[in-house]
Amino acid sequence: MYLTRGLRGERLVDIGRGFNISKYSSVSSAIEKIRKEVLTNGRLKRQIGKVEAVFTYSQKQTPFLYVKA
C-alpha cells in the first residue's frame, strides 16, 4: 500500500479496493504506520528504496505504447 501510494499516487479508496479493504481510513493508517517506521528504521528504508528503484527502472525501460481505440 505504501509503495502504491508513493509510486503511483493512487487514491486511498482505489488502493483499498486493490487490497480488498473497504475503509480508506484503514489504508491511510497502514501507510502512515510504514511512513513513520521508515523514518526510524534504516534497514526498512533501504529495502523500500531498493524496491522503488526496481520499479522506477523498469518503468523507464518499458516503452509507451499508444493504442488507438
mmJSON file of the N, C-alpha and C atoms, coordinates in Angstrom:
{"data_MODEL":{"atom_site":{
"group_PDB":["ATOM","ATOM","ATOM","ATOM","ATOM","ATOM","ATOM","ATOM","ATOM","ATOM","ATOM","ATOM","ATOM","ATOM","ATOM","ATOM","ATOM","ATOM","ATOM","ATOM","ATOM","ATOM","ATOM","ATOM","ATOM","ATOM","ATOM","ATOM","ATOM","ATOM","ATOM","ATOM","ATOM","ATOM","ATOM","ATOM","ATOM","ATOM","ATOM","ATOM","ATOM","ATOM","ATOM","ATOM","ATOM","ATOM","ATOM","ATOM","ATOM","ATOM","ATOM","ATOM","ATOM","ATOM","ATOM","ATOM","ATOM","ATOM","ATOM","ATOM","ATOM","ATOM","ATOM","ATOM","ATOM","ATOM","ATOM","ATOM","ATOM","ATOM","ATOM","ATOM","ATOM","ATOM","ATOM","ATOM","ATOM","ATOM","ATOM","ATOM","ATOM","ATOM","ATOM","ATOM","ATOM","ATOM","ATOM","ATOM","ATOM","ATOM","ATOM","ATOM","ATOM","ATOM","ATOM","ATOM","ATOM","ATOM","ATOM","ATOM","ATOM","ATOM","ATOM","ATOM","ATOM","ATOM","ATOM","ATOM","ATOM","ATOM","ATOM","ATOM","ATOM","ATOM","ATOM","ATOM","ATOM","ATOM","ATOM","ATOM","ATOM","ATOM","ATOM","ATOM","ATOM","ATOM","ATOM","ATOM","ATOM","ATOM","ATOM","ATOM","ATOM","ATOM","ATOM","ATOM","ATOM","ATOM","ATOM","ATOM","ATOM","ATOM","ATOM","ATOM","ATOM","ATOM","ATOM","ATOM","ATOM","ATOM","ATOM","ATOM","ATOM","ATOM","ATOM","ATOM","ATOM","ATOM","ATOM","ATOM","ATOM","ATOM","ATOM","ATOM","ATOM","ATOM","ATOM","ATOM","ATOM","ATOM","ATOM","ATOM","ATOM","ATOM","ATOM","ATOM","ATOM","ATOM","ATOM","ATOM","ATOM","ATOM","ATOM","ATOM","ATOM","ATOM","ATOM","ATOM","ATOM","ATOM","ATOM","ATOM","ATOM","ATOM","ATOM","ATOM","ATOM","ATOM","ATOM","ATOM","ATOM","ATOM","ATOM","ATOM","ATOM","ATOM","ATOM"],
"id":[1,2,3,4,5,6,7,8,9,10,11,12,13,14,15,16,17,18,19,20,21,22,23,24,25,26,27,28,29,30,31,32,33,34,35,36,37,38,39,40,41,42,43,44,45,46,47,48,49,50,51,52,53,54,55,56,57,58,59,60,61,62,63,64,65,66,67,68,69,70,71,72,73,74,75,76,77,78,79,80,81,82,83,84,85,86,87,88,89,90,91,92,93,94,95,96,97,98,99,100,101,102,103,104,105,106,107,108,109,110,111,112,113,114,115,116,117,118,119,120,121,122,123,124,125,126,127,128,129,130,131,132,133,134,135,136,137,138,139,140,141,142,143,144,145,146,147,148,149,150,151,152,153,154,155,156,157,158,159,160,161,162,163,164,165,166,167,168,169,170,171,172,173,174,175,176,177,178,179,180,181,182,183,184,185,186,187,188,189,190,191,192,193,194,195,196,197,198,199,200,201,202,203,204,205,206,207],
"type_symbol":["N","C","C","N","C","C","N","C","C","N","C","C","N","C","C","N","C","C","N","C","C","N","C","C","N","C","C","N","C","C","N","C","C","N","C","C","N","C","C","N","C","C","N","C","C","N","C","C","N","C","C","N","C","C","N","C","C","N","C","C","N","C","C","N","C","C","N","C","C","N","C","C","N","C","C","N","C","C","N","C","C","N","C","C","N","C","C","N","C","C","N","C","C","N","C","C","N","C","C","N","C","C","N","C","C","N","C","C","N","C","C","N","C","C","N","C","C","N","C","C","N","C","C","N","C","C","N","C","C","N","C","C","N","C","C","N","C","C","N","C","C","N","C","C","N","C","C","N","C","C","N","C","C","N","C","C","N","C","C","N","C","C","N","C","C","N","C","C","N","C","C","N","C","C","N","C","C","N","C","C","N","C","C","N","C","C","N","C","C","N","C","C","N","C","C","N","C","C","N","C","C","N","C","C","N","C","C"],
"label_atom_id":["N","CA","C","N","CA","C","N","CA","C","N","CA","C","N","CA","C","N","CA","C","N","CA","C","N","CA","C","N","CA","C","N","CA","C","N","CA","C","N","CA","C","N","CA","C","N","CA","C","N","CA","C","N","CA","C","N","CA","C","N","CA","C","N","CA","C","N","CA","C","N","CA","C","N","CA","C","N","CA","C","N","CA","C","N","CA","C","N","CA","C","N","CA","C","N","CA","C","N","CA","C","N","CA","C","N","CA","C","N","CA","C","N","CA","C","N","CA","C","N","CA","C","N","CA","C","N","CA","C","N","CA","C","N","CA","C","N","CA","C","N","CA","C","N","CA","C","N","CA","C","N","CA","C","N","CA","C","N","CA","C","N","CA","C","N","CA","C","N","CA","C","N","CA","C","N","CA","C","N","CA","C","N","CA","C","N","CA","C","N","CA","C","N","CA","C","N","CA","C","N","CA","C","N","CA","C","N","CA","C","N","CA","C","N","CA","C","N","CA","C","N","CA","C","N","CA","C","N","CA","C","N","CA","C","N","CA","C","N","CA","C"],
"label_alt_id":[null,null,null,null,null,null,null,null,null,null,null,null,null,null,null,null,null,null,null,null,null,null,null,null,null,null,null,null,null,null,null,null,null,null,null,null,null,null,null,null,null,null,null,null,null,null,null,null,null,null,null,null,null,null,null,null,null,null,null,null,null,null,null,null,null,null,null,null,null,null,null,null,null,null,null,null,null,null,null,null,null,null,null,null,null,null,null,null,null,null,null,null,null,null,null,null,null,null,null,null,null,null,null,null,null,null,null,null,null,null,null,null,null,null,null,null,null,null,null,null,null,null,null,null,null,null,null,null,null,null,null,null,null,null,null,null,null,null,null,null,null,null,null,null,null,null,null,null,null,null,null,null,null,null,null,null,null,null,null,null,null,null,null,null,null,null,null,null,null,null,null,null,null,null,null,null,null,null,null,null,null,null,null,null,null,null,null,null,null,null,null,null,null,null,null,null,null,null,null,null,null,null,null,null,null,null,null],
"label_comp_id":["MET","MET","MET","TYR","TYR","TYR","LEU","LEU","LEU","THR","THR","THR","ARG","ARG","ARG","GLY","GLY","GLY","LEU","LEU","LEU","ARG","ARG","ARG","GLY","GLY","GLY","GLU","GLU","GLU","ARG","ARG","ARG","LEU","LEU","LEU","VAL","VAL","VAL","ASP","ASP","ASP","ILE","ILE","ILE","GLY","GLY","GLY","ARG","ARG","ARG","GLY","GLY","GLY","PHE","PHE","PHE","ASN","ASN","ASN","ILE","ILE","ILE","SER","SER","SER","LYS","LYS","LYS","TYR","TYR","TYR","SER","SER","SER","SER","SER","SER","VAL","VAL","VAL","SER","SER","SER","SER","SER","SER","ALA","ALA","ALA","ILE","ILE","ILE","GLU","GLU","GLU","LYS","LYS","LYS","ILE","ILE","ILE","ARG","ARG","ARG","LYS","LYS","LYS","GLU","GLU","GLU","VAL","VAL","VAL","LEU","LEU","LEU","THR","THR","THR","ASN","ASN","ASN","GLY","GLY","GLY","ARG","ARG","ARG","LEU","LEU","LEU","LYS","LYS","LYS","ARG","ARG","ARG","GLN","GLN","GLN","ILE","ILE","ILE","GLY","GLY","GLY","LYS","LYS","LYS","VAL","VAL","VAL","GLU","GLU","GLU","ALA","ALA","ALA","VAL","VAL","VAL","PHE","PHE","PHE","THR","THR","THR","TYR","TYR","TYR","SER","SER","SER","GLN","GLN","GLN","LYS","LYS","LYS","GLN","GLN","GLN","THR","THR","THR","PRO","PRO","PRO","PHE","PHE","PHE","LEU","LEU","LEU","TYR","TYR","TYR","VAL","VAL","VAL","LYS","LYS","LYS","ALA","ALA","ALA"],
"label_asym_id":["A","A","A","A","A","A","A","A","A","A","A","A","A","A","A","A","A","A","A","A","A","A","A","A","A","A","A","A","A","A","A","A","A","A","A","A","A","A","A","A","A","A","A","A","A","A","A","A","A","A","A","A","A","A","A","A","A","A","A","A","A","A","A","A","A","A","A","A","A","A","A","A","A","A","A","A","A","A","A","A","A","A","A","A","A","A","A","A","A","A","A","A","A","A","A","A","A","A","A","A","A","A","A","A","A","A","A","A","A","A","A","A","A","A","A","A","A","A","A","A","A","A","A","A","A","A","A","A","A","A","A","A","A","A","A","A","A","A","A","A","A","A","A","A","A","A","A","A","A","A","A","A","A","A","A","A","A","A","A","A","A","A","A","A","A","A","A","A","A","A","A","A","A","A","A","A","A","A","A","A","A","A","A","A","A","A","A","A","A","A","A","A","A","A","A","A","A","A","A","A","A","A","A","A","A","A","A"],
"label_entity_id":["1","1","1","1","1","1","1","1","1","1","1","1","1","1","1","1","1","1","1","1","1","1","1","1","1","1","1","1","1","1","1","1","1","1","1","1","1","1","1","1","1","1","1","1","1","1","1","1","1","1","1","1","1","1","1","1","1","1","1","1","1","1","1","1","1","1","1","1","1","1","1","1","1","1","1","1","1","1","1","1","1","1","1","1","1","1","1","1","1","1","1","1","1","1","1","1","1","1","1","1","1","1","1","1","1","1","1","1","1","1","1","1","1","1","1","1","1","1","1","1","1","1","1","1","1","1","1","1","1","1","1","1","1","1","1","1","1","1","1","1","1","1","1","1","1","1","1","1","1","1","1","1","1","1","1","1","1","1","1","1","1","1","1","1","1","1","1","1","1","1","1","1","1","1","1","1","1","1","1","1","1","1","1","1","1","1","1","1","1","1","1","1","1","1","1","1","1","1","1","1","1","1","1","1","1","1","1"],
"label_seq_id":[1,1,1,2,2,2,3,3,3,4,4,4,5,5,5,6,6,6,7,7,7,8,8,8,9,9,9,10,10,10,11,11,11,12,12,12,13,13,13,14,14,14,15,15,15,16,16,16,17,17,17,18,18,18,19,19,19,20,20,20,21,21,21,22,22,22,23,23,23,24,24,24,25,25,25,26,26,26,27,27,27,28,28,28,29,29,29,30,30,30,31,31,31,32,32,32,33,33,33,34,34,34,35,35,35,36,36,36,37,37,37,38,38,38,39,39,39,40,40,40,41,41,41,42,42,42,43,43,43,44,44,44,45,45,45,46,46,46,47,47,47,48,48,48,49,49,49,50,50,50,51,51,51,52,52,52,53,53,53,54,54,54,55,55,55,56,56,56,57,57,57,58,58,58,59,59,59,60,60,60,61,61,61,62,62,62,63,63,63,64,64,64,65,65,65,66,66,66,67,67,67,68,68,68,69,69,69],
"pdbx_PDB_ins_code":[null,null,null,null,null,null,null,null,null,null,null,null,null,null,null,null,null,null,null,null,null,null,null,null,null,null,null,null,null,null,null,null,null,null,null,null,null,null,null,null,null,null,null,null,null,null,null,null,null,null,null,null,null,null,null,null,null,null,null,null,null,null,null,null,null,null,null,null,null,null,null,null,null,null,null,null,null,null,null,null,null,null,null,null,null,null,null,null,null,null,null,null,null,null,null,null,null,null,null,null,null,null,null,null,null,null,null,null,null,null,null,null,null,null,null,null,null,null,null,null,null,null,null,null,null,null,null,null,null,null,null,null,null,null,null,null,null,null,null,null,null,null,null,null,null,null,null,null,null,null,null,null,null,null,null,null,null,null,null,null,null,null,null,null,null,null,null,null,null,null,null,null,null,null,null,null,null,null,null,null,null,null,null,null,null,null,null,null,null,null,null,null,null,null,null,null,null,null,null,null,null,null,null,null,null,null,null],
"Cartn_x":[0.824,0.0,0.875,1.905,2.815,3.455,3.929,4.56,3.549,2.375,1.338,1.009,0.889,0.584,1.763,2.967,4.142,4.55,4.497,4.963,3.882,2.661,1.594,0.687,0.698,-0.128,-1.62,-1.973,-3.383,-4.154,-5.441,-6.318,-6.427,-6.631,-6.719,-7.83,-8.959,-10.082,-9.727,-8.975,-8.566,-7.537,-6.637,-5.658,-6.391,-7.331,-8.112,-8.838,-9.415,-10.116,-9.161,-7.948,-6.956,-6.513,-6.572,-6.183,-7.396,-8.572,-9.825,-10.078,-9.841,-10.088,-11.156,-12.257,-13.385,-13.232,-12.482,-12.348,-11.032,-11.144,-9.922,-9.135,-9.803,-9.084,-8.122,-8.471,-7.571,-6.329,-6.53,-5.408,-4.506,-5.118,-4.365,-3.549,-4.144,-3.441,-2.248,-2.429,-1.338,-0.19,-0.523,0.501,1.244,0.513,1.127,2.042,1.634,2.454,3.799,3.775,5.022,5.848,5.184,5.907,6.697,6.067,6.743,7.873,7.653,8.679,9.895,9.667,10.768,11.662,11.07,11.84,12.837,12.518,13.363,14.104,13.741,14.309,15.1,16.398,17.263,17.213,17.112,17.062,15.807,14.663,13.406,13.479,14.065,14.202,15.023,16.119,16.956,16.205,15.475,14.72,13.65,12.94,11.915,12.568,13.705,14.434,14.835,15.25,15.623,14.42,13.302,12.082,11.643,11.674,11.315,12.237,13.53,14.49,14.189,13.822,13.476,12.262,11.24,10.03,10.275,10.984,11.203,12.124,13.108,13.983,13.193,12.359,11.594,10.578,10.042,9.105,9.814,11.061,11.828,12.164,12.293,12.649,11.454,10.249,9.052,8.609,8.585,8.162,6.669,6.313,4.916,4.288,3.238,2.542,1.207,1.004,-0.264,-1.16,-2.279,-3.232,-4.45,-4.728,-5.87,-7.143,-8.091,-9.35,-10.288],
"Cartn_y":[-1.18,0.0,1.253,1.222,2.353,2.653,1.61,1.791,2.196,1.647,2.001,3.476,3.954,5.374,6.245,5.838,6.649,6.654,5.505,5.41,5.751,5.392,5.597,6.755,7.154,8.276,7.983,6.724,6.352,6.835,7.019,7.424,6.281,6.647,5.65,4.642,5.109,4.208,3.197,3.624,2.712,1.693,2.149,1.233,0.197,0.647,-0.255,-1.297,-0.878,-1.807,-2.886,-2.489,-3.431,-4.442,-4.044,-4.937,-5.518,-5.309,-5.816,-5.267,-3.96,-3.262,-2.216,-2.279,-1.4,0.022,0.187,1.509,2.167,3.324,4.015,4.51,4.679,5.111,4.019,2.763,1.662,1.69,2.009,2.133,3.28,4.405,5.57,5.257,4.539,4.174,3.269,2.316,1.396,2.142,3.038,3.823,4.718,5.349,6.235,5.459,4.266,3.431,3.117,2.758,2.459,3.732,4.849,6.11,6.466,6.31,6.608,5.628,4.363,3.343,3.587,4.033,4.324,5.431,6.371,7.484,7.029,5.936,5.492,4.183,3.478,2.165,2.212,2.34,2.456,1.242,0.073,-1.159,-1.179,-0.842,-0.794,0.267,1.407,2.484,2.017,1.306,0.791,-0.245,-1.131,-2.156,-1.537,-0.573,0.102,0.862,1.482,2.182,1.259,0.049,-0.926,-1.325,-1.556,-1.918,-0.756,0.454,1.631,1.762,1.519,1.624,0.612,-0.594,-1.624,-1.191,-0.698,-0.282,0.923,1.918,3.109,2.791,1.901,1.497,0.734,-0.197,-0.996,-0.138,0.897,1.789,2.581,2.954,3.692,2.806,1.497,0.563,0.138,0.295,-0.128,0.981,0.686,1.714,1.99,3.222,3.623,3.198,2.45,2.002,2.728,3.439,4.127,3.228,2.873,2.026,2.873,3.011,3.801,3.0,3.592,2.891,2.843],
"Cartn_z":[0.0,0.0,0.0,0.83,0.93,-0.428,-1.081,-2.385,-3.453,-3.388,-4.356,-4.258,-3.05,-2.847,-3.282,-2.896,-3.186,-4.645,-5.283,-6.668,-7.684,-7.376,-8.344,-7.98,-6.713,-6.285,-6.338,-6.212,-6.294,-5.072,-5.271,-4.175,-3.169,-1.91,-0.843,-1.104,-1.575,-1.831,-2.925,-3.929,-5.002,-4.51,-3.663,-3.072,-2.226,-1.428,-0.595,-1.424,-2.517,-3.398,-3.907,-4.257,-4.755,-3.711,-2.449,-1.355,-0.623,-1.202,-0.634,0.773,0.928,2.195,1.92,2.65,2.346,2.905,3.979,4.598,4.177,3.529,3.121,4.326,5.466,6.672,7.146,6.906,7.26,6.373,5.113,4.175,4.617,4.946,5.394,6.641,7.585,8.821,8.533,7.635,7.293,6.621,5.715,5.014,5.992,6.881,7.872,8.819,9.18,10.066,9.406,8.138,7.419,7.24,6.923,6.746,8.006,9.158,10.424,10.692,10.377,10.603,9.724,8.503,7.576,8.131,8.845,9.411,10.479,11.155,12.258,11.995,10.939,10.667,9.358,9.495,8.318,7.407,7.991,7.187,6.317,6.913,6.16,5.06,5.392,4.407,3.203,3.458,2.367,1.533,2.205,1.488,0.59,1.119,0.324,-0.825,-0.564,-1.619,-2.754,-2.417,-3.449,-4.299,-3.656,-4.388,-5.283,-4.751,-5.548,-6.758,-6.558,-7.655,-8.752,-8.378,-9.369,-10.18,-9.496,-10.207,-11.105,-10.614,-11.437,-12.611,-12.416,-13.513,-14.572,-14.139,-15.105,-15.846,-15.197,-15.876,-16.972,-16.724,-17.732,-18.924,-18.687,-19.742,-20.588,-20.055,-20.769,-21.719,-23.021,-23.976,-23.848,-24.068,-24.029,-25.363,-25.256,-26.464,-26.544,-27.618,-27.813,-28.627,-28.054,-28.754,-29.077,-30.337,-30.758,-30.537,-29.863,-29.547,-30.716],
"occupancy":[1.0,1.0,1.0,1.0,1.0,1.0,1.0,1.0,1.0,1.0,1.0,1.0,1.0,1.0,1.0,1.0,1.0,1.0,1.0,1.0,1.0,1.0,1.0,1.0,1.0,1.0,1.0,1.0,1.0,1.0,1.0,1.0,1.0,1.0,1.0,1.0,1.0,1.0,1.0,1.0,1.0,1.0,1.0,1.0,1.0,1.0,1.0,1.0,1.0,1.0,1.0,1.0,1.0,1.0,1.0,1.0,1.0,1.0,1.0,1.0,1.0,1.0,1.0,1.0,1.0,1.0,1.0,1.0,1.0,1.0,1.0,1.0,1.0,1.0,1.0,1.0,1.0,1.0,1.0,1.0,1.0,1.0,1.0,1.0,1.0,1.0,1.0,1.0,1.0,1.0,1.0,1.0,1.0,1.0,1.0,1.0,1.0,1.0,1.0,1.0,1.0,1.0,1.0,1.0,1.0,1.0,1.0,1.0,1.0,1.0,1.0,1.0,1.0,1.0,1.0,1.0,1.0,1.0,1.0,1.0,1.0,1.0,1.0,1.0,1.0,1.0,1.0,1.0,1.0,1.0,1.0,1.0,1.0,1.0,1.0,1.0,1.0,1.0,1.0,1.0,1.0,1.0,1.0,1.0,1.0,1.0,1.0,1.0,1.0,1.0,1.0,1.0,1.0,1.0,1.0,1.0,1.0,1.0,1.0,1.0,1.0,1.0,1.0,1.0,1.0,1.0,1.0,1.0,1.0,1.0,1.0,1.0,1.0,1.0,1.0,1.0,1.0,1.0,1.0,1.0,1.0,1.0,1.0,1.0,1.0,1.0,1.0,1.0,1.0,1.0,1.0,1.0,1.0,1.0,1.0,1.0,1.0,1.0,1.0,1.0,1.0,1.0,1.0,1.0,1.0,1.0,1.0],
"B_iso_or_equiv":[0.0,0.0,0.0,0.0,0.0,0.0,0.0,0.0,0.0,0.0,0.0,0.0,0.0,0.0,0.0,0.0,0.0,0.0,0.0,0.0,0.0,0.0,0.0,0.0,0.0,0.0,0.0,0.0,0.0,0.0,0.0,0.0,0.0,0.0,0.0,0.0,0.0,0.0,0.0,0.0,0.0,0.0,0.0,0.0,0.0,0.0,0.0,0.0,0.0,0.0,0.0,0.0,0.0,0.0,0.0,0.0,0.0,0.0,0.0,0.0,0.0,0.0,0.0,0.0,0.0,0.0,0.0,0.0,0.0,0.0,0.0,0.0,0.0,0.0,0.0,0.0,0.0,0.0,0.0,0.0,0.0,0.0,0.0,0.0,0.0,0.0,0.0,0.0,0.0,0.0,0.0,0.0,0.0,0.0,0.0,0.0,0.0,0.0,0.0,0.0,0.0,0.0,0.0,0.0,0.0,0.0,0.0,0.0,0.0,0.0,0.0,0.0,0.0,0.0,0.0,0.0,0.0,0.0,0.0,0.0,0.0,0.0,0.0,0.0,0.0,0.0,0.0,0.0,0.0,0.0,0.0,0.0,0.0,0.0,0.0,0.0,0.0,0.0,0.0,0.0,0.0,0.0,0.0,0.0,0.0,0.0,0.0,0.0,0.0,0.0,0.0,0.0,0.0,0.0,0.0,0.0,0.0,0.0,0.0,0.0,0.0,0.0,0.0,0.0,0.0,0.0,0.0,0.0,0.0,0.0,0.0,0.0,0.0,0.0,0.0,0.0,0.0,0.0,0.0,0.0,0.0,0.0,0.0,0.0,0.0,0.0,0.0,0.0,0.0,0.0,0.0,0.0,0.0,0.0,0.0,0.0,0.0,0.0,0.0,0.0,0.0,0.0,0.0,0.0,0.0,0.0,0.0],
"pdbx_formal_charge":[null,null,null,null,null,null,null,null,null,null,null,null,null,null,null,null,null,null,null,null,null,null,null,null,null,null,null,null,null,null,null,null,null,null,null,null,null,null,null,null,null,null,null,null,null,null,null,null,null,null,null,null,null,null,null,null,null,null,null,null,null,null,null,null,null,null,null,null,null,null,null,null,null,null,null,null,null,null,null,null,null,null,null,null,null,null,null,null,null,null,null,null,null,null,null,null,null,null,null,null,null,null,null,null,null,null,null,null,null,null,null,null,null,null,null,null,null,null,null,null,null,null,null,null,null,null,null,null,null,null,null,null,null,null,null,null,null,null,null,null,null,null,null,null,null,null,null,null,null,null,null,null,null,null,null,null,null,null,null,null,null,null,null,null,null,null,null,null,null,null,null,null,null,null,null,null,null,null,null,null,null,null,null,null,null,null,null,null,null,null,null,null,null,null,null,null,null,null,null,null,null,null,null,null,null,null,null],
"auth_seq_id":[1,1,1,2,2,2,3,3,3,4,4,4,5,5,5,6,6,6,7,7,7,8,8,8,9,9,9,10,10,10,11,11,11,12,12,12,13,13,13,14,14,14,15,15,15,16,16,16,17,17,17,18,18,18,19,19,19,20,20,20,21,21,21,22,22,22,23,23,23,24,24,24,25,25,25,26,26,26,27,27,27,28,28,28,29,29,29,30,30,30,31,31,31,32,32,32,33,33,33,34,34,34,35,35,35,36,36,36,37,37,37,38,38,38,39,39,39,40,40,40,41,41,41,42,42,42,43,43,43,44,44,44,45,45,45,46,46,46,47,47,47,48,48,48,49,49,49,50,50,50,51,51,51,52,52,52,53,53,53,54,54,54,55,55,55,56,56,56,57,57,57,58,58,58,59,59,59,60,60,60,61,61,61,62,62,62,63,63,63,64,64,64,65,65,65,66,66,66,67,67,67,68,68,68,69,69,69],
"auth_comp_id":["MET","MET","MET","TYR","TYR","TYR","LEU","LEU","LEU","THR","THR","THR","ARG","ARG","ARG","GLY","GLY","GLY","LEU","LEU","LEU","ARG","ARG","ARG","GLY","GLY","GLY","GLU","GLU","GLU","ARG","ARG","ARG","LEU","LEU","LEU","VAL","VAL","VAL","ASP","ASP","ASP","ILE","ILE","ILE","GLY","GLY","GLY","ARG","ARG","ARG","GLY","GLY","GLY","PHE","PHE","PHE","ASN","ASN","ASN","ILE","ILE","ILE","SER","SER","SER","LYS","LYS","LYS","TYR","TYR","TYR","SER","SER","SER","SER","SER","SER","VAL","VAL","VAL","SER","SER","SER","SER","SER","SER","ALA","ALA","ALA","ILE","ILE","ILE","GLU","GLU","GLU","LYS","LYS","LYS","ILE","ILE","ILE","ARG","ARG","ARG","LYS","LYS","LYS","GLU","GLU","GLU","VAL","VAL","VAL","LEU","LEU","LEU","THR","THR","THR","ASN","ASN","ASN","GLY","GLY","GLY","ARG","ARG","ARG","LEU","LEU","LEU","LYS","LYS","LYS","ARG","ARG","ARG","GLN","GLN","GLN","ILE","ILE","ILE","GLY","GLY","GLY","LYS","LYS","LYS","VAL","VAL","VAL","GLU","GLU","GLU","ALA","ALA","ALA","VAL","VAL","VAL","PHE","PHE","PHE","THR","THR","THR","TYR","TYR","TYR","SER","SER","SER","GLN","GLN","GLN","LYS","LYS","LYS","GLN","GLN","GLN","THR","THR","THR","PRO","PRO","PRO","PHE","PHE","PHE","LEU","LEU","LEU","TYR","TYR","TYR","VAL","VAL","VAL","LYS","LYS","LYS","ALA","ALA","ALA"],
"auth_asym_id":["A","A","A","A","A","A","A","A","A","A","A","A","A","A","A","A","A","A","A","A","A","A","A","A","A","A","A","A","A","A","A","A","A","A","A","A","A","A","A","A","A","A","A","A","A","A","A","A","A","A","A","A","A","A","A","A","A","A","A","A","A","A","A","A","A","A","A","A","A","A","A","A","A","A","A","A","A","A","A","A","A","A","A","A","A","A","A","A","A","A","A","A","A","A","A","A","A","A","A","A","A","A","A","A","A","A","A","A","A","A","A","A","A","A","A","A","A","A","A","A","A","A","A","A","A","A","A","A","A","A","A","A","A","A","A","A","A","A","A","A","A","A","A","A","A","A","A","A","A","A","A","A","A","A","A","A","A","A","A","A","A","A","A","A","A","A","A","A","A","A","A","A","A","A","A","A","A","A","A","A","A","A","A","A","A","A","A","A","A","A","A","A","A","A","A","A","A","A","A","A","A","A","A","A","A","A","A"],
"auth_atom_id":["N","CA","C","N","CA","C","N","CA","C","N","CA","C","N","CA","C","N","CA","C","N","CA","C","N","CA","C","N","CA","C","N","CA","C","N","CA","C","N","CA","C","N","CA","C","N","CA","C","N","CA","C","N","CA","C","N","CA","C","N","CA","C","N","CA","C","N","CA","C","N","CA","C","N","CA","C","N","CA","C","N","CA","C","N","CA","C","N","CA","C","N","CA","C","N","CA","C","N","CA","C","N","CA","C","N","CA","C","N","CA","C","N","CA","C","N","CA","C","N","CA","C","N","CA","C","N","CA","C","N","CA","C","N","CA","C","N","CA","C","N","CA","C","N","CA","C","N","CA","C","N","CA","C","N","CA","C","N","CA","C","N","CA","C","N","CA","C","N","CA","C","N","CA","C","N","CA","C","N","CA","C","N","CA","C","N","CA","C","N","CA","C","N","CA","C","N","CA","C","N","CA","C","N","CA","C","N","CA","C","N","CA","C","N","CA","C","N","CA","C","N","CA","C","N","CA","C","N","CA","C","N","CA","C","N","CA","C","N","CA","C"],
"pdbx_PDB_model_num":[1,1,1,1,1,1,1,1,1,1,1,1,1,1,1,1,1,1,1,1,1,1,1,1,1,1,1,1,1,1,1,1,1,1,1,1,1,1,1,1,1,1,1,1,1,1,1,1,1,1,1,1,1,1,1,1,1,1,1,1,1,1,1,1,1,1,1,1,1,1,1,1,1,1,1,1,1,1,1,1,1,1,1,1,1,1,1,1,1,1,1,1,1,1,1,1,1,1,1,1,1,1,1,1,1,1,1,1,1,1,1,1,1,1,1,1,1,1,1,1,1,1,1,1,1,1,1,1,1,1,1,1,1,1,1,1,1,1,1,1,1,1,1,1,1,1,1,1,1,1,1,1,1,1,1,1,1,1,1,1,1,1,1,1,1,1,1,1,1,1,1,1,1,1,1,1,1,1,1,1,1,1,1,1,1,1,1,1,1,1,1,1,1,1,1,1,1,1,1,1,1,1,1,1,1,1,1]
}}}
